[in-house]
Amino acid sequence: MSVWRKKPVALYQAEANKSDLNRVLTRWGLTSLGIGAIIGGGIFTLTGIAAHNHAGPALALAFVIAGIGCLFASLCYAEFASVLPVEGSAYAYAYGTIGELFAWFIGWNLILEYMMGATTVAVAWSGYFNKLLHLFNINLPEFLVNDPATFNHGLEFGSWNFAFNLPALLITWVITAILIKGIKEAASTNNIIVILKVAVVLFVIIVGSFYVDTNNWEPFIPAEKMGDDGKMHFGVGGVLTAATIVFFAYIGFDAVSTQAGEAINPKKDVPFAIIASLVICTILYILVSLVLTGMVRYDQLDLKAPVASAFSGAGINWATYLITIAATAGLMSVMLVMMLGQTRIFLGMAKDGLLPKGMFGTLHPKFKTPYKSTILVGFIVSLVAALTPIEKVSEMCSMGTLLAFAMVCVAVLVLRIKEPDLDRPYRTPAVYFVAPAGFLFNIFLMTNVQENTWYAFLIWGTIGVLVYFLYSRRHSNLNNL
């Protein structure tokens, strides 16, 4: 019973042919899911921090660097999606190439990307929703829009008052209900939101360009200087630091690969959607960053709401309403795709026997969705979002993503060497450069994560390995082959 046993590629292909999921997603439906996952609060918040503190007008270069780093991983994802058009994403790719224990570890850490990602977004959505209500002079009690730690900050534990992030809890259950109903409804909801938020991003680019003062781009890369935190800011080093920050505005393109089981033509359409969604979002990000740093001098950018404040500063106050509405709606589609991806990864792991099939592998008789795991994910996300500060879960989400990206880059090389004659409808170009470059880029970003996040990540990984040896190894389908 080797922990390095691999699931044969032929077995994956047989499973893909007899999938019970509804195959309704087209090429552009998948691309829309990718854009829905990528464009979220990041573009409306991270841009201010990255430009103000690290890159200045060279924020556009930081987006180019981060986009190229993501492109390496996305090209590797695209090849795998064409060879193994199944719903397990990086977990499935590792299972078919490196081995079961490694695949389990990736699947376990994808929980950090998708479930913790959805939790982070639920808390961020609550913040934007609250801002939106403020614009209309509606004020909810503070104890209903904050987690206990944030609400009682600075108080002794015994004197804490009740607090609960109600909007974060409610939006999670709205998304859960949409996901139980079916992929078609989820995709339709996502399409409407994507059209709205892309329209607002285009509005920011087009209208904002009339208010650009090119003098604000001088110097394009500000001179390097030592900050109060003991780190270098600006210069080439600052641009690289900004790239590590804005990288997280790209997280989500890999969620497209979790929808392969519901794609009409997964071998061709999933690779197309992965790359297309990433390229479209990169172009939009670069243009937004140029407009933003052109409208307002980088050192005067508002850190919390840089886009909205740039427009109100230019005298276009009504745009603040539009941008806040778009950010609020936009975060809903990110949550939708993250929770959708998590349940499909659980489904893939349950099919392989690594998770209990009764809970994670049962499809609804009418809707053909994994409704039990969707309710479980909704319950966990809503509870954690209602009770936990956002910064505690956001970096853990990043760790899971970076590990998955790095391992897919390794796995695509392994499969090329071990099975060179395998049918590959899409082939990663210059794979012997792209795959190692993608691996190194993502490992480099992991080294920039805070030390306490590494400790939490190692504890989470240890729990995962214990679960594997106590349950998954014995119940694996490969035991019966």
N, C-alpha and C positions, 0 to 999 in steps of 0.2 A: 504493500500500500504506500507507494512513494508519494511524497508531498509535491514532487515535481512532475507528476503525470499530467499529460496534456489532453485536451479535448480535441478529437480529430476534426479537421476543417470540414470533411465530408458530413460529419454529424451536424455541424452548424447549418450547412446548406440544406440538409434534409429537414431540419427544424424550421428553417425560414420558409420552406415550401408548404408546410402544413400549419402555419401560424393561424390561430383563431382570432387574432386581433383584426379590427376592421381596416382594410387597406384603402384609405381615402385621401391621403396626402399627396399633392402634386409637387412638381419641382419648385414652383414659386410659393406653394403653401409651406414647404420645408424651409425655404429661404426666409419667409416671413417669421417663422418660429425662431430662426437663428438671430434675425434682427431684433425680434421681441426680447430675446434673452440678453443680447449684448447692450442695446441702448437703454439705460436705466438712469438711476440717480447719479451715476458716476460722471456723466458728461456735464451735469448741472452743478456738481459740487467739487469733484476732484480737480477740475481744471483750475479753480481759483487757488487752491493750496499749492499745486505743482508749479504754477506760473509765479505766484507771489513769493514763495519761499525758495525755489530751486532753479527754475529754468528761464524765467522772464519770457520775452517773446519767442524764445527758442522752444517753447512748449510744443509748437508744431513739429519740431525735430524729435522731441521725446515721443510723440504719438507715432511718428514714422518708425523709430527704433522699436518701440513696443509692438507695433503692428507687424514688423518684419519677424520679430521673435515669435509672435503668435502664428504668423504665416507658416513658419517651419513646422510647428506642431500640427497646424491645420492640414498641410499637405500630407503628413503621415496619417492623420485621422482619415483623410479622404481615400487613401489607398486601402486601408483596413475596411472602411465602410463598403467599398466595392467588392472586396473578397468575402467579408463576413457581414452580410446585410441583416444583422440581428440587433435586438434592443439593449444589449448589455454594455455598449460603448467600450471604454478602456478596459473594463473588467473582462469582457468577452475576448478582446484582442489579446490580452495577456494570457488568458486561459488556453487559447489556441496556439500560443507560441512559446511561452516561458514555463508555465506550469501552474498547478492548482493553488498552492500556498500563496504564490506571488499574486495570482489573479484575485484570490480572496482578499489579500491585503489591499490591493488597488480598489476592489469593490467596497471594502470597509471604509477606506478613506474617501471614496466618492460620496459617502454620506456627509462628510464635511463640506464638500463642494455644493451638493444639491440641497440637502436638508438644512444645513447651517446657512447656506446661501439664501434660501427662502426665508429663514428666520431673520437674517440681517435685513433683507429687503422689506419684510413685514414691519419691522421697527422703523426703518427709513420712511416707509409709506405712511405710517402713523404721524411721523414728524411733518411730512409734506401736507397731509390731510389737515393737520392742525393749523399749518400756515395758511392753507386755503380758507379754512373757517375764519381765521383772524382777518383775512382780507374783506370778508363779508360781516365783520364785527360780531362773530359768533365765538364765544369762548367757553370751552369745556373745562370742568374742574381739573386742576393740575394732577390730582391723584388718579384720574381716569385716563390720562394720556402719558403716564410715566411708569417705568418699572420701579419696584420698591427701593432699590439701591440708589437710583438717580433722584427720586423724590425725597428720600431721607438722607441725602448726602450731608456728611458732617455730623450727623446725630449719633448718639450712643445706641447700640443695637436694641437695648431694652425700651428705649423711648420712640421706637419706630412707629409710624402711622401706616395705615392700610393704603396701598397703591397698586394699580393694575392697569396695564396698557390695553384698554378696551378696543380702540380702533385696530390695533395690530391683531388682536384675537379675532375680531369680526371679519376683517378682510381675508384672513386665512380660511375661515369657514365658507366664505363666498366662493373663493377659488376652489376649495375642496368640492363643493357642490357642482361647479362647472365641470371639473375633471371626472367626477363619477358619472355624469350624464353622457360623456363620450368625447372622443378625439375630434369629431367633426364640430361639435359645439365649442370645444376648447380652441380649435384652430380658427373658427369664425370670430370668436371673442378677441383672440390675439390679433387677427388681421385688422379689425376695427381700431384697436389700440395702436398698432404699429403705424397705420395710415395717419392717425392723429399725431403721434409723436414725431414721425419723420417729417410731417408737414410743419410742425413747430420748429424742428431743427433747421429745415430749409428757410423758414421765416427768419430765424436768428441770423442765418448766413446772408440771405438776400437783403433784408432790411438793415441789419447791422453794418453791412458793407458800405452803406451810404454815410455812416457816421465814423468810419475809420480815419484816423489821423496817422499817416505813415511815420510821423516823428516819434510816435509811441513805440515803434519797432527799433528805435536807436538807443543803445546798441542792441543788436539782435541777440547776441549771447553776452549778457552782462559780465563784468569782471569778477573773477573768483574772489570770495572773501570768507573769512572764518566766522561762523555763527556763534551765538551764545551757547548753543548745545555742544560746541566742540567739533562740529562737522563743517566741511567745506560746502559753501552754497554758491550757485551759479557757475560760470565757466563750463568746461566740458564735463567735469564731474557732476555738476548740478543737473545738467541735461540727462545724464545717465540715472541719477537718483530720481528725477522726475519721471523717467521712463518706467522705473520700477513701481512708481505710485500709479501712473495712468494705465499701466498694464491691466490693473483690475477692472478698468472700464471695458475691457475686451472679454472678460470671462463670460462664457455662455455659448460660444460658437459650437463647442463640443456637444451641447445638448441636442443638436440636430441628429447626431449619430445614435442617440437613444430612441429616436422615432423611426428607425429603419423598419421595424415590424409593422408600422402603419403607413408606410410609403407604398405608392402604387408601383413604382419602378425603382427600388432602393439602390440597385447596383450603379445606376447612372445618376439618379437624382440626388442622393444623399451627398456624394462627393461634390457635386455642383453647388448644392445649398451651403455646405460648410465653407467653401472658398468664397462664394458670391456674397454671403452675409458678412464675412470678415472684411472683404475688400470694400463693400459699400459703406460699412461703418467706419473703416479707417479713413476713407475720403471725407466723410462727414465730420469726423473728429478733427482732422487736420484743418479743414475750412473753419469750423467753429473756433478752434484755438487761435487762428490768425485774426479772425474778426474780433474776438474777445480782447486780445492783447492790443489790437489796433484801436478799439473804442475807448479803452481805459488803460492808462499806464500800469504796467505789471505790478509795481509796488503799491498801487492804490486799489487793487482788486479786492473786492469783498470775499472773505474766506468761506463764509457759509452759503451764500447764494450769489456767486459771481455773475452768472448770466442775467438773472433778474435785476440785480443792482446796477449792472452796466446799462441796461435799457432805461431804468428809472433815472439814472444819472444823465442820460442823453435826453431826458424829458418825455420818454415814451412810457408813461406810467401804466397805461392799460396793458402793455406787453407783460408786465409782472403777473397779471391775472392769467394770461395765456400760458406763460412758461410754467407757472405753478400748477395749473390744471394738467398740462402735458406731462410734467414730472410725476404728478400723482397717478395719472392714468398709466404712464409708462412703467412705473414700478409694478403695477398689477400684472402686466404681461411678463415681466421678469419672474415674478413669483409663480405665475402659471406654468411657464416653461421649466423652471427649476423643480417644482413639485411633480410635474409630469415626468421629467427625466428620472427623478428619484424612484418613483413607483415602477418605471420600466426597467431600471437596473435591478431592483428587488425581484421583479418578475423573471429576468434572465437568471439570477442566482437561484431562485426557487425552482426553475425548470431543471437546473443542474443538480438539485438536491442539497445545495449548500445552505438554503434557508427553508423553513417549514412551508410546504406547498399549500397547506390549508389556509394559512394567513396571507402569504405573499404571491401564490400562484393561481388563486381562484379568480376566474373572470365572471362578471355579472352576466346572468343569462340573457338579458335584453340589451344592455348597453355595450357589452363586450369590453369592459374596462376592469382592471384589477382593483375592485372597489374596496375590499377589506384593507389592503395596504394603503390605499388612498386616504381612507378614514384615519388609519393609524398615523400616517405622515401628517395629516391635517391636525390631529390631536397634539402630537409632539411639537410641531412648529408653532401652533397657536399658544401653547402653554409656555414654551421657552421665550417666544417673542413678547408675551405679556409680562414676563417676570425678569428678563435679563437685559442688561445694558448692551447697546449695539456693538461697542468696541470689543467686548469679550468674545463675540462669535465671528466677527468679520475676518480677523487674521487667521483663525482656524480654517475658515472657508478657503482662504487663499492657499494654505498649505496643502489641502487635499487636491486642489486644482493643479498646482504646480507639480506635485508628485505624479498625477495622472498624465499630464502633458509630457513630462520627461520620460515616463515609462513607455508611452505609445511610440515615442521616437526611437527608443531602444528596440521595442518589439517588432517594428516594421523592418528594421535591419536584420534581426534574427530570422524572420520569416523569409526575407529575400535570399539569405544564405542557405537556410535549411530546405526551402521548397521553391527553388528558382523557376520551376516550370508551372507553378500554380496559375490558373486563369486570373488575371488582374485587369478588369475593365478600366480601372484608373491606376496609373503608375506614378508614384512620387517622382518628380523630376530631380536629377542630380542627387539621388537618395544617399549616396555615400558622403555628401557634404551636408545636405539638408537635415538628415536625421541626427548626426552628432552635434550640429550647430543648435538644433532645437533642444536637445538634451542639455547641453552646456548652458544655454540661455536660461532655461527654467531652473537648473540647479543653482546658477548664479543668483537668481531672484530669491530662492529659498534661503540662501546664506544671509540675505538682507532682512530676514524676518526676526522679530524680537526674541530674546533668549527664553522668556517665560512661555512664549507660544511654542517653542521647540519642546519644552518640558511637557506641556499639555498634549502636544502631538505624539510624543513618545509614549505617554500614558495611554492615550487613545489607541495607538497601534498595538501596545501590549495587551490591552483588553481584547482587541480584534484577534490576535494570535491565539489567545486562550479560548475564545469562542470557536475558532476553527478546530482546535485539537479536541475540545470537549463535545462538539456537535457536528460541525460541517464535514470533517474528514470521514467520519463513519457513515454519514448519510449521503455522501456524494454518489451520483449516478454511475460514476466511473468505477465504483466498487463492484458493480454488477456486470461490467463488460468482460 
